[in-house]
Amino acid sequence: MLWPQTTLNCRGILLDLLDPVVMGIVNATPDSFYASSRVNFVRDTMHKVEKMIDEGVAIIDVGGMSTRPGAKEISPEEELDRLKPLIPAIRSAFPQQIISIDTIWGSVAQWALDAGVHMINDISAWSIDPELLEVVTLNKVPYILMHMKGTPATMQEQATYDDVVVEVLDFLIAKLGILAARGVYDVIVDPGFGFAKSARHNFELLQNLHAFQILDKPILAGLSRKSTIQKTLGVSADEALNGTTALNMVALQQGAKILRVHDVAEAMQCIRLHKELRQYDRSQWSP
């Protein structure tokens, strides 16, 4: 049996994934779907990041473009205008903190790496900007590979599958082959919950998330406050924390190693309870 990779070299900082960790979301966007995750000023960002660190976050994921369903694409220049005040300030204030750049643009990713960011989170698998693959290849930084069809503006129109688990798995296998051929091995896989997926697709992926362990890569689950939770429970994004925690526990039981969330403290509690629960899993006992 293959076991997923448990360490990542984040530009000299070793990220240990033997136990699951939390990635905290910091949005420098005016239209992020969850209002409380929006950050408009450097001071607010510093307070938000400091709080996340105090709560136990492992990775801070900073994005300058909304990727909610229906969101319009913005230019690299506009994205950089949003990011340039923030990332250097985070790096200066928290020099040991692992930071991820959430972008689809190669030029933005390269600027962020030059500014001290440690990994790249790309929802597009370089389908929107092929230059991003060149940046990953050149820098050999950890890369989050996610499945999506189309773009955030069009993806929900393409949420059709014969077998969503098989099709997403095949997509990731093909992309991992391209990355391996370029010498990029520190890869995190993300099935892309909510990206060109209906609620039924999301639940099917979550229930079968363990299948992605065959890729021998850490699995990221990004379920936080998403529309599947909102529509299923009849709640708003502001009211979706309890549903997020419930699905995060399922993701952990299915083998997820990274929880990408808006609410770090609650995700850390989920991880702690999952770890305690595993102590009583008979399959883990030595004969």
NUVOVEX-350881 format. One record per atom (N, C-alpha, C): x, y, z; residue in three letters. Coordinates in steps of 0.05 Angstrom, whole numbers, plus 5000, padded with zeros to 4 digits. Example, Ala and Ser with C-alpha at 12.3 -4.5 7.8 and 13.67 -1.06 7.14 Angstrom:
2
526448865156ala;524649105156ala;526449345156ala;525749555142ser;527349795143ser;525850015157ser;
This chain:
287
501749765000met;500050005000met;501850255000met;501050444983leu;502450704982leu;501550885005leu;503351035016trp;502651225037trp;503351505026trp;501551695030pro;502051965019pro;504552085030pro;505852255014gln;508152405022gln;507452565048gln;509252565067thr;508652695093thr;510352935099thr;512153015081thr;513753255086thr;513953415060thr;514053675062leu;514453855039leu;516654055046leu;518354095027asn;520554295030asn;519554565020asn;518754735039cys;517654995033cys;519955205033cys;521655185013arg;523955365010arg;525655385035arg;526255145046gly;528055125069gly;526555085095gly;523955125095ile;522355065119ile;520954795114ile;521354605132leu;520154335128leu;517354335140leu;515354275123leu;512654245131leu;512053955136leu;511453885161asp;510953605169asp;507953555167asp;507153365150leu;504353295147leu;503653025157leu;505352925176leu;504652665188leu;501952685202leu;501552905216asp;498852975226asp;497653195208asp;495053205204pro;493853415188pro;494353695198pro;494353885180val;494854165187val;492654345174val;492654595183val;490754785173val;492054995156val;490755065134met;491455285116met;489255505121met;490155735129gly;488255955134gly;487956145110gly;485556215104ile;484956385081ile;485056675088ile;486656825072val;486757125074val;486057235047val;483757365044asn;482857475019asn;483357775017asn;484857854997ala;485158134991ala;483358214968ala;480858134970thr;478958174948thr;476458324958thr;475258484940pro;472758624948pro;470258454946pro;470458214933asp;467958064927asp;468157774936asp;469857704955ser;469957434965ser;467257354976ser;466457104972phe;463657024979phe;463157035009phe;465257015025tyr;464857025054tyr;465957285065tyr;464257465073ala;464957745079ala;467157765100ala;467057595121ser;468957615143ser;471757545135ser;472157415111ser;474857345103ser;476157555086ser;474657775080arg;475857985063arg;477658165080arg;479858245067val;481858415081val;482358655063val;482058895073asn;482459135057asn;484859295065asn;485859265089phe;488059425099phe;490259255110phe;492659345108val;494959195119val;494659145148val;493759345163arg;493459305192arg;491459085198arg;489259075184asp;487258865188asp;488458585181asp;490058585160thr;491358335152thr;493258235174thr;494758415185met;496658335206met;495258225230met;492958345238his;491458245260his;490257975254his;489257935230lys;488057685222lys;490157465221lys;492457515209val;494557315207val;495657245235val;496057445252glu;497057395279glu;495057215294glu;492557265291lys;490457105304lys;490656815294lys;490856785268met;491056515257met;493556365267met;495756505269ile;498256375279ile;497856295308ile;496656465324asp;496156405352asp;494356155355asp;492556115335glu;490755895336glu;491855635325glu;494355655313gly;495655415304gly;495855365275gly;495355575259val;495455535229val;498255455220val;498355285200ala;500955205188ala;501655365163ala;499655435147ile;500055575122ile;498055805120ile;498956035112ile;497256255106ile;496956275076ile;494556265065asp;494056265037asp;492856545029asp;494456695014val;493656975008val;492856984979val;490457094974gly;489457114946gly;488457394940gly;488757474915gly;487957744907gly;485657744887gly;484557504881met;482357484862met;480357284872met;477857364872ser;475757184881ser;475356964860ser;474956714871thr;474556484853thr;471756354859thr;470056514871arg;467356414876arg;465856364850arg;463856184849pro;462356134824pro;461356394812pro;461856444787gly;460956684773gly;462856914774gly;465056894790ala;466957114793ala;468357174767ala;468657434761lys;470057514737lys;473057514741lys;474457444720glu;477357434720glu;478357724720glu;480557764736ile;481758024736ile;484657994725ile;485758214717ser;488458214705ser;490558164726ser;492958064717pro;495158034736pro;495858304749pro;495658514734glu;496358784745glu;494558864768glu;491958814764glu;490058884785glu;490458704810glu;491058454805glu;491558274827glu;494058354843glu;496158434828leu;498558524841leu;498158774858leu;496458954848asp;495859204863asp;494659134890asp;493058924891arg;491858844917arg;493858704935arg;495758554923leu;497558384939leu;500058534948leu;500958724933lys;503558854939lys;503758974966lys;501659094977pro;501959195005pro;501858975026pro;500758745019leu;500258545040leu;502458345044leu;503358215022ile;505257995026ile;507858075038ile;509158295029pro;511658385042pro;511158445072pro;508858555079ala;508258615107ala;508058355123ala;506758155112ile;506457895127ile;509257775130ile;510857775109arg;513457655110arg;515257795131arg;514958055132ser;516658215151ser;515758155180ser;513158155184ala;512158125212ala;512357835222ala;512157645203phe;512157355211phe;514057195193phe;516657245197pro;518657125178pro;518756825177pro;517856685198gln;517856395198gln;515256265189gln;513356435182gln;510756325174gln;510756245145gln;509756005139ile;509555905112ile;507156045099ile;507656165075ile;505556315061ile;505256185033ile;502756175025ser;501956074998ser;500756304983ser;501356314956ile;500056504939ile;497856364923ile;495456464925asp;493156354911asp;492756514886asp;493656404863thr;493556564838thr;493356374814thr;492356484792ile;492356334767ile;494456444747ile;495856654755trp;497656804737trp;500556744743trp;502156674723gly;504956624726gly;506456864737gly;505857104726ser;507357344734ser;506757404763ser;504357364772val;503657414801val;505057214818val;505056964810ala;506456754826ala;509456814828ala;510756904806gln;513556954808gln;514157204825gln;512457404823trp;512857634841trp;512557554870trp;510557394876ala;510157304904ala;512557134914ala;513556964897leu;515956804905leu;518356984910leu;518657184893asp;520857384897asp;520457534923asp;517957564931ala;517357714956ala;517457534981ala;518057274976gly;518557094999gly;516456885004gly;514456854987val;512356654990val;513556374986val;512356174998his;513555904999his;512255704981his;509755744972met;508455544955met;506355684938met;505455534917ile;503555644898ile;500955474900ile;498755614902asn;496055484902asn;494655574877asn;494255394858asp;493255454831asp;490655294826asp;488355434825ile;485855294821ile;485555194792ile;487255294774ser;486855254745ser;488555024733ser;490454924749ala;492354724739ala;493654824713ala;494455084714trp;495755234693trp;494255234666trp;491655184666ser;490055184641ser;489455474632ser;489455664650ile;488855944642ile;491356084634ile;493556044648asp;496056164641asp;498355954642asp;499055854618pro;501255644617pro;503855734630pro;504256004632glu;506756104643glu;507056014673glu;504755964686leu;504855884713leu;506355614717leu;506055434697leu;507455184698leu;510455234696leu;511255434680glu;514155494677glu;515255604704glu;513655764718val;514455874743val;514855654764val;512955464765val;513155234783val;515655074776val;516055024751thr;518454864742thr;521054994749thr;521155254745leu;523655404750leu;524255414780leu;522255454796asn;522755494825asn;522655244842asn;521355034832lys;521154774846lys;519954814875lys;517954984877val;516655024903val;514254834905val;513354784930pro;510854624932pro;508554754916pro;507054584904tyr;504954674885tyr;502354524892tyr;500154674895ile;497554564899ile;496154534873ile;495654284865leu;494454214839leu;491554154844leu;489754314832met;486954284836met;485454224810met;483254074813his;481554014790his;479354224787his;479054324763met;476854504756met;476454484726met;473954524718lys;473354554689lys;472654844684lys;473554944661gly;472955224654gly;474355424672gly;472955634678thr;473955854695thr;471855894717thr;472556054738pro;470456104759pro;467856224747pro;468156384725ala;465756504713ala;464056294698ala;465256074689thr;463755884672thr;463555604684thr;464955554706met;465355274715met;462755134722met;460755264734gln;458355124742gln;456655034718gln;457155154695glu;455855064670glu;457054804660glu;459354724671gln;460754484662gln;460754264683gln;458954274702ala;458954074723ala;457453824715ala;458553694695thr;457453434685thr;459653224684thr;458952984695tyr;460852764696tyr;459352504693tyr;460652304681asp;459652034682asp;460351904709asp;462851954718asp;463751864744asp;465652074755asp;464752244773val;466352474782val;468952394795val;468852174810val;471352084824val;473451994804val;472651834785val;474451734765val;475551954748val;473752134739glu;474652354721glu;476552544735glu;475952614760val;477852794775val;480452654780val;480352394787leu;482852244792leu;484452224766leu;483252174744asp;484752154718asp;485952424711asp;484552644716phe;485652904711phe;488152954728phe;488052894753leu;490252944771leu;492652764764leu;492152514756ile;494252334748ile;495752444724ile;494252544704ala;495452654680ala;497152904686ala;496153074703lys;497653314710lys;500053254727lys;499853054745leu;502152974761leu;504352864743leu;503652724722gly;505652624703gly;507152844690gly;505853064683ile;507153294671ile;509053424691ile;508153454715leu;509853574736leu;512253404742leu;511953144744ala;514152964749ala;516252974727ala;515352994702ala;517153004679ala;518853264680ala;517853464695arg;519253714698arg;520853734724arg;520853514739gly;522353504764gly;520953634787gly;518253664786val;516753784808val;515353554822val;516153504847tyr;515053284862tyr;513553364888tyr;514153604898asp;512753694922asp;509953814914asp;508053634910val;505453704900val;503253614920val;501453794925ile;499053744941ile;496653724921ile;494953524924val;492753484906val;490153584920val;488453714904asp;485953824913asp;483753754893asp;481753594901pro;479653514882pro;477853744873pro;478153974886gly;476654214877gly;473754214884gly;473154174910phe;470354184919phe;469154454911phe;466854444898gly;465454684890gly;466354804864gly;468354704852phe;469354814826phe;468454624803phe;466354714789ala;465054554768ala;464054294780ala;462854314804lys;461654084818lys;458954164829lys;456953994826ser;454454024840ser;454753934869ser;452753974885ala;452753874913ala;453053574913ala;451653434895arg;451853144893arg;454753064887arg;456053204868his;458853134861his;460653184885his;460153394900asn;461853454923asn;461653234944asn;459253154950phe;458852934969phe;460052674960phe;459752614934glu;460952374924glu;464052374925glu;465152604919leu;468052634922leu;468952604951leu;467552734969leu;468252724997leu;468052435008leu;465952295001gln;465552025010gln;467751835000gln;468951904977asn;470951734964asn;473751864964asn;474152054982leu;476652204981leu;479052014986leu;478551805001his;480751615006his;481951504981his;480351494959ala;481451384934ala;483751544923ala;483951804931phe;486051974921phe;488751924934phe;488751754955gln;491251674968gln;492951514949gln;491751404928ile;493351244908ile;495351424894ile;494951684895leu;496851874882leu;499351914898leu;499451824923asp;501751844940asp;502552144944asp;500552314946lys;500952594951lys;499152694973lys;499852894988pro;498053005009pro;495453104996pro;493253065009ile;490653144999ile;489753395014ile;488853594999leu;487753845011leu;484753835007leu;483253905028ala;480353935027ala;479554225032ala;478354345012gly;477354615014gly;474354625014gly;473154585038leu;470254575040leu;469054815055leu;470754985065ser;469955185084ser;467755365073ser;465355355087arg;463155535083arg;462055535054arg;462555325039lys;461855325010lys;458855275006lys;457955324981ser;455155314974ser;453855044979ser;455354824977thr;454254564983thr;453154555011thr;454654675030ile;453654685058ile;451254875060ile;451555105048gln;449355305049gln;446755195038gln;446855075014lys;444454985001lys;443254745016lys;444954565025thr;443954325038thr;442654385065thr;443754575080leu;442754645106leu;440854885106leu;440655025083gly;438955265082gly;440055485099gly;442755525098val;443955735114val;445655915096val;446456145107ser;448256325092ser;451156245097ser;452956375083ala;455856325088ala;456656385116ala;455456605127asp;455956675155asp;455056465175asp;453156305167glu;452056105185glu;453055825180glu;455055795163ala;455955535153ala;458355415167ala;459055525190leu;461355415205leu;460855135215leu;458555095227asn;457954825238asn;458054615216asn;456854675193gly;456954485171gly;459754435161gly;461354655161thr;464154625152thr;465654435170thr;465254465197thr;466654285216thr;465753995212thr;463253955207ala;462253675202ala;463653555178ala;463753695156leu;464953585132leu;467953575134leu;469253755149asn;472153735153asn;472853475168asn;471153395187met;471753145201met;471552905182met;469652915164val;469452695144val;471952695126val;472852935118ala;475252955101ala;477652835115ala;477952895141leu;480152785157leu;479952475158leu;477652375162gln;477252085164gln;477851955137gln;477552115115gln;478052015088gln;480952055079gln;482552175096gly;485452195090gly;486452465084gly;484852675086ala;485852945081ala;488053025100ala;490053155090lys;492353245106lys;492353545110lys;490953695094ile;490753985096ile;487854075095ile;486954225115leu;484254345114leu;484654635108leu;483554725085arg;483655005078arg;481055135088arg;481355335106val;479055435121val;479155735126val;476855845132his;476656115141his;477056135172his;476355915186asp;476255915215asp;478255715226asp;480555815234val;482855645241val;482355495267val;481455635288ala;481155515314ala;479255275313ala;477055295299glu;475155075297glu;476354845281glu;477854895261ala;479054685245ala;481254545262ala;482754685278met;484754565295met;483354385316met;481054465326gln;479554295345gln;478754045331gln;477854065306cys;477053835291cys;479353635288cys;481653745281ile;484053575278ile;484753435304ile;484553585326arg;485253475352arg;483353245359arg;480853275354leu;478853065360leu;479252825342leu;479852885317his;480452665298his;482852495307his;484952635316lys;487352495325lys;486752325349lys;485152435368glu;484352275391glu;482652035384glu;480852075365leu;479151865356leu;480751635344leu;482851705330arg;484551495317arg;485951325338arg;486351425361gln;487651265382gln;485951015389gln;483351035383tyr;481550815390tyr;480650655365tyr;481950705343asp;481450555318asp;482850285320asp;481350075322arg;482449805325arg;484449735303arg;483949845279ser;485749785257ser;488549895261ser;488850085279gln;491450205284gln;492950055306gln;491649865320trp;492949725342trp;494849525332trp;497149495345ser;499049285338ser;498049025349ser;498548795334pro;497548535344pro;499048455369pro;
